[in-house]
Amino acid sequence: MKETSRPDATELGAQLRSGERSVVETVQACLAAIDSRDGELRAFAHLERERALARAASLDESRRSGAPLGPLFGVPVALKSNLCWEGAVTDCGSRILAGYRAPYTATCVQRLLDAGAVPLGTTHMDEFAMGSSGENSAYACSKNPWDPTRTAGGSSSGSAVAVAAGFVPLALGSDTGGSVRQPASHTGTVGFKPTYGRVSRYGLVAFGSSLDQVSPLASSVRDIELTLEVLAGPDPLDATSSPGRFERERDFSLEGVRIGRPREYFPEDLDGEIRARIESGLQGLVELGAEIVELSLPHTEVAIPTYYVVATAEASSNLARFDGVRYGQRTPGDGSLVGMYRATRQAGFGDEVKRRILLGTYVLSSGYYDAWYGRASKVRELLRRDFDRAFEEVDLVCGPTSASAAFPLGEKADDPVSMYLSDLLTVPASLAGLPAVSLPAGLVNGGGSALPVGLQLTGPRGEDARVLAAARLLEESLPLPGSPPHGEVRP
Amino acid sequence: MSDWKTVIGLEVHCQLATRTKLFCGCPNEFGAAPNANTCPVCTGQPGALPVLNGRALELAVRAGLALGAELAPRSSFARKNYFYCDLPKGYQISQYEQPYCTGGGIVLASGKKIRLERIHMEEDAGKAIHDRGDTTLVDLNRAGIPLIESVTEADLSSAEEAHEYLTALKEIFQYAGVSDCDMEKGSLRCDVNVSVHREGTPWGTKVELKNLNSFRHVVESIEHEVPRQIALYESGAAPVQETRLYDPDRKLTRSMRSKEDAHDYRYFPDPDLPPVLVESRDIERARAGLPELPAQRRLRYGQELGLSEYDAGVLTSSREVADFFEATLQHAEPKLAANWIGNEVLRALSDPDVPGERLEELPLTPEGLGELLGLVAHGTLSAGAAKKVLRVMIVKGGDAASLVDELGLKQVSDTARIEAWCREVLAAKAEVAEQVAAGNEKAVGALVGPVMQASKGKANPKLVRETLLALIRATST
C-alpha cells in the first residue's frame, strides 16, 4: 500500500476497528464532503442519510459491546442505483423507475452489510447501465473530479466519482461491457470486473444477463481484494453463480510470470501519451520479474459488434418487465392495455435505451435470429477461444483500459457508434467472462487538464486472485494518481 | 361426408404437484388470497433471478418415464417474449429448442398408439381478471407454478380418441403423483389442433382450439369444429390457419387470432439458467419413485386376481381406489373386496349424507373393511347385516366387530333357533312347501325371505335354506 493523503478502506477499517475513530464521525465526515462537493460532481443520486447514521451508531455500539467486527466494519460505501437495497431508491438512472424503492436486498449488498459496511446511498448511472459517459442518466450526469467538463466514464459514473472524489473509499458498480473498468480508468481509481459468476447477480437489475457482473471500485487493489473476499462465493438465489470463494494470493510473485501484450490492444492511432503510460506499466512488470510476450487476439475487431448484438438482445428481454403494470411509472395512454404499455415505455425510457431495445428486438426476430443473435453467439465462442489459446502461452494479458482519456461531455453524446467504440478494449473480457482489472497508470494531458489513464490486466476464467495479486504488485511501481483537483480530501 | 378424415393433435398443460413454484420458494397452492403467494422472483421485480426447483424436475422426469418417453441428458430453458398483464417479466421461461423429454406415448384400447412429440417444462402465467368494471385485476399466485406441456403427434382421428387419450393421460399423471390434473382448478389444460382432409389427399389447414375447460368441452369443440371445416371445403372455401375459442354456452368456436396476428416470441436461451442435466442416476431414482400404472394394474387384477375387466376398470379408476383395494386384500378375498368396494363403498361417495366425496375423506379404512368382509366370509354376518355395519363405518367410523355387537347383528347359526323360525314360516305358507315337495326346489326362495325377516336379518341364510329343505323333505316322506 502506497502512502496517499486519503486512507483506503483497508486502512480506514483498521482505524475503525481499533476505535481510533468512530463510525458515526466517519460517516458524518463523508456526508459533509458530499454536501460540500457533490452539488457539482453529482455522484450520488439518493442519499440514505438517516439510515447510514443510525447504522453507524449501532456499529459503534456493537464495537463497544465487544461484538465481533466484520472485515468491512464501519466502511462507508456507495451503491450504483441498479443494486437493490431494501427501501432505497433503485431507479437505474431511468424515469420509468422514478421513486422505485427496492422491496428486497441484493446478495452483494447483503454481504457488504453482513461485513459491517455502511451504504450511504445510490449513485448516478447511465440509464439501465447503457452508456459510457454517464450522459444517458435521466437525472444527472456525473462529472469527472479531474476536470468537471469531462466525463467520468460510464455507466458506473457516480460510483467511480464517489471514490475518486474521496466521498467514500469503496463503491459497487456493475460491469457489462466495461462499465466499471472504463470509469475507473477515467477517474484514476481501481475497478475490477470478476470472472462471470464470481459474484451473485441476485438484486442487480439486469442489462445483459450473460455479461453483467457486480464489480467494485476502490482506491487500492488491496481494497478490491478485501471486497471480493466479502462478495464472492456461490449464492442459492443465482443459478449462474459459481462455487468457490475468493481468497487473495498474499505470496504472489511476478517472477517468471508471462504477460501477453496483444497487438490489437495497441492500435496505430492509440494516443501517444497513453501508449507511453501503458508501456511504462509493462516495464514495471518486467522490473518485477515478469516476461512480456507479444501475441494476437485476432477476433478483437469483431468484439464490439458481437457485444452489441448479444447485450441488446438480452436487454430487449430484460427490460420487458418495465411495463407499468406492477411497479414504476405508469402512463395511461389511450386506456387500453397496449396503449398503456406504449405510453409508459415511450415516456419512461430514454433514447439510448429505446435504441438498444429496438436493436435487441430486431436481432432476435423470426427470420433474423440466425443471421444476428445466432451468429453473434458463435463469434463470441471464437473470442473465448482467442483467450483460451492466449492463456496457453501467457498467464495474464495487459493493455490500456481505454484508448482515450476522459473525453469532454457532449463530445460523443450524439454519436452512438463512436460511444460504442470507446468500449473496444473492455468488451472482449466481458464476452469471454474473464476477470479484468483497471488500475491507474499515470496522468496524461487532456486539453490542459491532467487526466488519469488506466492499465488493464486480464486473466483466465477463475483466476481473479492472480489478476489482483499482479495488479497489487504493479500498483506499487506505478506513479501515484494523487487526489483529483476537484475532489475532496477524504476525512 | 364419409370420406373426410379428421386429424387431431393435443397440447396438454399440467401443473406439477410440487410444494413450491418452479423458480422461487413461493407455495404452489390453489385458492390463496390474491397475490398472497408472491415474491420478488415471481412478480418480476427488477434484479430478481430464477433458480430451478429440483423437485419439479424430478416430477417432470417421472412423467416422462410414465409415458415411455426419452429423457434428454441435457436440456435448456428459453425465454418466450410477449407482453401481457399476467406475465410479470414480459417473457415466460419455457423450453424451446431443447425440451427435456421427447417421444413416448399412450396406447388406446383399440391398440392404436398416440405418439408424443415432446414434453417440456415451463412456468405458468398469472391470472388476469377482466370482469370487474373498467379495471383489470391481476393475481400472480399462479405465476411461476411449474407446468409440463405434453404435445402429441397428430395421431388422433376423432373426438372419442381425444377423450380416451386425455382420460388415460390424466390417470397416468395422477397415479404417478405428477399432478392432481384437476381441470376445475386449472391444473390440467388442453388445447386442440384439428384439421380435416379427404382420404388420399394432403392434410388440411390446422386450426387451434382454446378455452377448453373440461374433457366434455374438448369433445364438443371437436364435434363442432370438424363439420365447420368440412362445410367450408365443400363450399369451395377453406379454413384459415387461426386460433379459435370454444364457446361452451353457444356450442361453437369463434376466431380469436389469425396466423398474421401470431406473436413473434423471439425465443432465445435464458442466460439466467444453466443447462438442465439429467443423469442416469436421476432417472433411476425417478423410476424407483414411479408406482405401478393403471394399465399395468388392470392387467394384473385380471390375470392374478381373476377379476373381471369391468371390476378391474372400476378399481383402477383412481390410484386412491386401487391402493385402498390392495390394502383391503391383506384381510379379504379379491372378488369379495372388489364387489364391496365397487358396489357399496364407491356408491356411498355420491351420497349427500356421507361426509366426503373422496375415499381418503371417509373414516373407513381398508383394514376396517377387510375385517368386516372377514366376518361375512366366515358366516358370522349376513350380507344384509354387513351393509348396515358398513354404512356406520362409512359415516362415523368404528371397527366391525364392536359395531356388530352394538347393533346386535351377529348372524345366528344356532340350528335350533333357525329351525323354530322355519317351522313358523312353513306353517303359514303350506302351499309353497307343497310346491317344493313336488320337486320345485327353486320355490324355497319364497320361504327364505320371510325366515330372514322373522330373524331380523340375523339368521344365516345358507343354513335357513338347508333347514327349510330338510324340514319339507322330512314332512313329505
Interface residues (C-beta under 8 A of the other chain):
Chain A: N82 L83 C84 T90 C92 L97 Y100 A102 P103 Y104 A106 R201 Y202 G203 L204 V205 A206 G208 S209 S210 P236 L237 D238 A239 T240 A313 E314 S316 S317 L319 A320 R321 F322 D323 V325 R326 Y327 L337 V338 Y341 T361 L364 S365 S366 Y369 Y373
Chain B: P40 T43 G44 Q45 P46 G47 A48 L49 P50 V51 L52 R79 N81 F83 Y84 C85 P88 K89 G90 Y91 T136 V138 D264 R266 Y267 F268 P271 D272 L273 P274
